[in-house]
Amino acid sequence: MKDDPKYLNKDFVLNIKPKLVRDNIPDIIVNQGKRCTFSVLKEEKIFEERRKKVIEELEELKDAIESQASIEEIEEEIADFIEIYSFYVMGKYDKNTLKRIGEMIKIKQQENGSFNKNYYLEKVEFLNE
């Protein structure tokens, strides 16, 4: 691929889908000898783009799980999801997000149990009273 003439042309443009990216991504692109165009989102677009990013990170997590990626890769995707989820909900990274999620897990385990017994629900029937 790097020997392909179109990649050697400095005017070659990579077709990317415009999206919300991490703060250092423009600098990383420039440090790789590329150019990029970006803007800073206006207030009315921030929430929508964060929502799209949450969905993107969930898809990446799903892909990692389905491809049986390593635990480290899956945990990296979980970390990405939790971070953007925090921005989506709180408007910033909130260090208490993990604490709140941990509390929710405990409540769900108390109310509905955990996944330790590996029950596989196959059917539910209504019984005549």
Contacts in CASP RR format, 6 or more apart in sequence:
PFRMAT RR
TARGET T0000
AUTHOR 0000-0000-0000
METHOD contacts of the structure
MODEL  1
MKDDPKYLNKDFVLNIKPKLVRDNIPDIIVNQGKRCTFSVLKEEKIFEER
RKKVIEELEELKDAIESQASIEEIEEEIADFIEIYSFYVMGKYDKNTLKR
IGEMIKIKQQENGSFNKNYYLEKVEFLNE
1 7 0 8 1.000
6 12 0 8 1.000
14 34 0 8 1.000
19 49 0 8 1.000
19 52 0 8 1.000
19 53 0 8 1.000
19 56 0 8 1.000
20 41 0 8 1.000
20 49 0 8 1.000
20 50 0 8 1.000
20 52 0 8 1.000
20 53 0 8 1.000
21 38 0 8 1.000
26 36 0 8 1.000
26 38 0 8 1.000
29 35 0 8 1.000
29 36 0 8 1.000
30 36 0 8 1.000
41 49 0 8 1.000
47 88 0 8 1.000
50 84 0 8 1.000
50 87 0 8 1.000
50 88 0 8 1.000
50 91 0 8 1.000
51 88 0 8 1.000
53 84 0 8 1.000
53 88 0 8 1.000
54 81 0 8 1.000
54 84 0 8 1.000
54 85 0 8 1.000
54 88 0 8 1.000
57 77 0 8 1.000
57 80 0 8 1.000
57 81 0 8 1.000
57 84 0 8 1.000
57 85 0 8 1.000
58 81 0 8 1.000
60 77 0 8 1.000
60 80 0 8 1.000
60 81 0 8 1.000
61 74 0 8 1.000
61 77 0 8 1.000
61 78 0 8 1.000
61 80 0 8 1.000
61 81 0 8 1.000
64 73 0 8 1.000
64 74 0 8 1.000
64 77 0 8 1.000
65 74 0 8 1.000
69 77 0 8 1.000
82 97 0 8 1.000
82 98 0 8 1.000
82 101 0 8 1.000
83 93 0 8 1.000
85 97 0 8 1.000
86 92 0 8 1.000
86 93 0 8 1.000
86 94 0 8 1.000
86 97 0 8 1.000
87 93 0 8 1.000
89 97 0 8 1.000
90 97 0 8 1.000
END
